[in-house]
Amino acid sequence: MEPFVPFRRALMAKRSSQLVCQHLENISRKMLEENLDIIRDFVRGRTGVYALYRRGKLYYAGLASSLLGRLKRHLRDHHAGTWDRFSVYLTIGPAYMKEIESLLLRTASPPGNKVQGKFIRSENLLLRVKAEYRLRQKEAETELFGARKRGRRREPPEVPEEERSEGRVPPLAEYAGQVKHLRARYKGKALRARVLRDGRIRLGGIIHNSPSRAAAAACGRRARDGWTFWTYERAPGDWVLLDELRR
C-alpha cells in the first residue's frame, strides 16, 4: 500500500469541515525534476490548486484533479521555460476549486494565464453600489438646497399607534445595510416586505418597528415571532431565516 494513504485518509476524515487540508509552498522546480518520487508520494491522485512562480513572482495559477500529472506536464509544455518554483494546495474533494482558481486569477492576474476567472453564480454588486451612491448624492443635494416641487406631495406611510413610541430603536437598525428585503409564506401565500434605512419594515404601505410586529400584521395575529417567520437573502438566491443574523 502507498505509504501515505492511511495518513491522508485519517486527515481527510478529521478535517472534513475545511477545504484546504495540506499545502506545500515555494518549492524549487529542481525538486520536482530530480526528486519526483518524493513529491509523488504526497500529491499523487490529489485534488487542489497550484501556482507557478518566476523569479519570486506569480506566473501561472490553475486547478487540477491530479496535481502530479499537471505539474509534470508543465515541465514540458509551453510554460516549461517560464517558471522556477511552485506551490500546491491540496483540497478535500473538488468543492469550490473553480472559484478558488477564479479568485487567484482575478486578484493576482498572473501573466501566464490568458483567461480571467469567472464566478458561476456570484452577483456583481457594482450596479447596486452605483445606485446607492446616486441615491445618497441626491439626498445630500436635497438637504443642501431643498427638494424640488413636483406635483402633490405623497403622504408618509401609516405607522401603527402602538409603534409610535419615541426613542425606540428598531431591532433591524444594525442590519439595515445588510438586509433590504424580506420574504415569507403564510397559508400558501407569498409575502414580501422591505427594510428601510432606519431598520423599520414596510409591509403593504404600513411601517412596522420590528420583524415580529410585521409578522403579526401579515398573519392577522396579535403576536408572531418575526425572526423565525421572515427570510432574507444572505447571498444571491440564498434565502435564510432572519434569525441567522443573530447567531
N, C-alpha and C positions, 0 to 999 in steps of 0.2 A: 504493500500500500504506500502511496505517496506520503513522505514523512510529515508534511504539514497539514494534511487533510483533517485529522481529528481535531487539531488545534483550531483550524478555520471553522469547522462545524460548531465547536463549542463557543467560539467567539461570536459567530453569527446568531446562535440561539440566545446568547447573553445580551447582545446589543441589537436586538431586532427592532427596537424603537428608534434607532438612528439611521442615518443614510450612509455616511462615510464611516467605515469601520477600521480601516488601516490606510496608511499613506507612506510614501517613500519620496523624499524631495531632494532636488538639486544633485542628482547622481550623474557622474561623468558618462559620456557616451562610450568611453573605453570599457567601462564596467560591463556594459551590455554586449560589447563586441568580444571581449576577452574572457568574461566570466558569465556567459549566457546561462549556464546550468544553475548558478546560484539565483539569478533573477527569476529563472523559470520556476523554481520551487515555490516562490512566493506569489507570482502573478499569473501562472498558467491557468486558463479557464476562468479567470476572474473578470468581473464586470467593473467598469469605472471610467473615470475621466483622466486624461493625461495631458501634459504640457511639454512642449519642446522649447528650449532656450538657445539663444545665440549671443555669446559674449555678455551673459548676465541679464539679457532682456528677453521677455516672452516673444517667441517667434510664431508658434502654432499651438492651437488647443483643439482637442477633439474628444470624442467618447467612443468606447468600443465594448462589445460583449466578450471579446477575447483580447485583453490588453497585450499579452505577449506577442501574438500574431501581428497586431498593429504596429508595435514598436519595431519588430524585426523587419516589417515591410518598409518602415521609414528609414531603415539603414540602406535601402537600395533604390527607393523611388526618387521622384524629382525633388524631394526635400532632403535627400541624403547628405548633401554637402552644405546644408544651411543651419544645422544645429549641433551643439556640442555637449548639452546637458539635458536631463529630462526629469520629470516628476510624475508620479502616478497616485491617484486617489481611488482606493478600492471601495466599492459600494456594496450594500446588501441588496442585491437584485437590481433591476433596471429602472426602478421608480425614480422619477424626477431627473434622470440623467440628461435628457434632452434639454430640459430647462436650465440645468446647471451649465451645460455647454453654451447655451444661448446667453446666459449671464456673463460668462467669460468673454465671449466674442463681442458682446455689446459694450462691456465696460473696459476691456483691455485693448480691443481692436488689433489682434496680432497680425503682423504684415503677411504671414504665410497663409492666412485664411481669406479666401476671396468672397465667401458668402457670410452675410451678417446673420446672427442668430435670430430666431423667431419664437414668439410665445404663442401657444395654440389658443388659449382662452383668456389671456390677460387683457384687461381693458386699458387703453391708452387714456390717461386722465388729463391730457393736455387740453382738450376741448372744455372739460369741466372747470379746469383751473382758469382758463381764459374767461369763461362765462362768469365765474365767481369774481375775478378781478374786475371785469367790466361793471358788474353789479355794485361792487364796493366803490369804484370810481364814481359811479352815478350817484350813490348815496352821499359820498363826500361832497360832490358838487351841489347836491340838493341842500346839504347842511350849510354850505357856504353862501349860496346865492338864492336859496328858496326854490320850492317846486313850481313848475310851470302850471298854469291853469289850463286844464284840458277837460272841458265839459263838467258834468256833475261829479262831485267827489263821492267815492264809494264809502259806504258806512263800514266801520270796523266789524269784524265777526263778533257774534254774541259770545259772552263768557258767562257760564252758569253762575248763579248767585253764590253758591257755596264755595266757589273757587276764586272769588274776588278779594280774598283777604290779602292785605298789603304785606310786603316783606317775605312772602313765601316763595322760595326758590324751587322751580320745577325740578324733579328728580333727574330729568334728562338734560339739564343745563350743561353739565360737564361733558356730555357725549353729543351735543348738538352738531358739532362739526363732523362727527363720525357717523351719525345716524340721521338720515334725511327722510326716509320713507318707511312706513310700517305696513305690514300685511297680516291678515288673519282670515280664518274661515269659521263661520258660525252657522250651523244648521244648513250646510251646503252652499252658503252664500259667501262670496269673496268680499272682504272688507279691506279698505285702504285708508291710510291716514298719512299726514305729513307732519314732520317735526320742524318747528320753526327755529329761528336762530337762538331764541332765548330758552329753548328746551320745552316749550309748551307744544301741544299737539292739536292740529286742526283736523277735525272729523266732521264731514258734512256741513261745513260752514260754521261750526261751533268750536271754540277753543277750549281745550281741557288742560289742566295743570299737570296731570300725571298720567302715566300709562294705564293705571288701574281705573281712574275716572273715565278715560276714553273707552276702555274695555267694557266697563259697566254700562256706559251710554250705548255702545254698539250692540250689546246683548239685551238691553232693556231691563237690566237688573240694578239693584241698589249697590251691589259690590261685585267686583271681579278682579282677580289678580292679573294685572296687565303685563307683568314681566313674563308670565308663562302663557299669555294669550297672544301677544303680538310677536311677530318675527321681523327681523331687519336683515338687510343684505350685507353680510360681513365681507364678501368678495363677490365679483360679478357672477350671478347665478347661484350663489351660496347663501340661502336664507336660513337663519337660525333663530332660536328663541331670544327675545330681548334680554332674558336673564343671563345670557352668556357674557354680557357686558360687565356684570358684577363679579365675575369669577376671576 
